[in-house]
Amino acid sequence: MYLNIGGEYQIPVRTIIGLFDFDKITEGSGDYNLELLSQKEEDLMLETVSEDLPRSLIITETKYYLSPINVSTLVERIGEPWNQV
């Protein structure tokens, strides 16, 4: 099963390690998290899905994605198996 994370990006659900609210990961200890994302971008491991404001960070086995779709919508798209994990 594939998950549309915005634009023309679709990723295999089985490769997803985590879904994170972008606002929450950038507040508080946000400096560390932003530094990590900056490093991933330099390593060409960070993809920005859209020019819209990022609402979620999706971490897969091979890449990090910034998506304009919020986490709750992504979880709904995945469906029941993800909710039980």
N, C-alpha and C positions, 0 to 999 in steps of 0.2 A: 504494500500500500504506500502511496506517495502523498505527501502533504504539500499543498500550495501555500507558500509563505509570503506571497506577494509578487506582483509583476509576473514574469514568466518563470519564476523559480519554483521548482518542485523537488523535494528531497525525500528519500526513502525513510519512512517512519522508523524502521529498525535501526537506523544509524544515529538517531537522536539520543544524545546523552542528557541534555537538559534544556528547559525553556525558562527564561528569566524575564521579569518585568524590567525594562531598561531604566525607568525612573528610579526604581528601588536599588538597582546595582550601582547607580551613579551618585546616590546621596549617602551621607555618612562617610564610609571609607571609600568614597567615589574616586579619590585620587589614585589609589592603588588599582582599582578596577579599570579606570580610564587609561592608566599606564599599560596595563596588561593588554587592553584592546589596541592601543597604539602599537605595541610590540607585535601583536598578531597581524595588524595591517602591514607593518614593515616586512613581516615574514610571508606576506601574500596569503595569509590564512583567514582574513576577514573580508567578507563580501557585504556590501551595502545593497540591499534588494531594491531600494527605491530612493528617490530624492526626498520623499516625505520624511517627517520626523520619525526616528525609530521608536517603537513602542515595546519591542521585545528583542532579546538576544537568544539565538538558537545555537546551541553547541552540538556539533555532530562529531563523529569519529575523526573527520579530516578537516573540517572548516568551522568557522564562526560566522553567523549571519545576523545582520541587523535588519529587522523586519518592521514595516509600518503597521503590522497587525498585532493586536494585543494578545497576551498569553491565553486569556480565557477563550477567545475565538479560536485560537490554534488548537487548544485542548478539545473544544467542541468538534472541530473538523476531524480530529483523530478519532474521536468516539470513545466508546466504553472501555476497551482494553487499556487505554492510557490512564483513565481515571482510577483504575484499580491498582496501578503500580505504586 
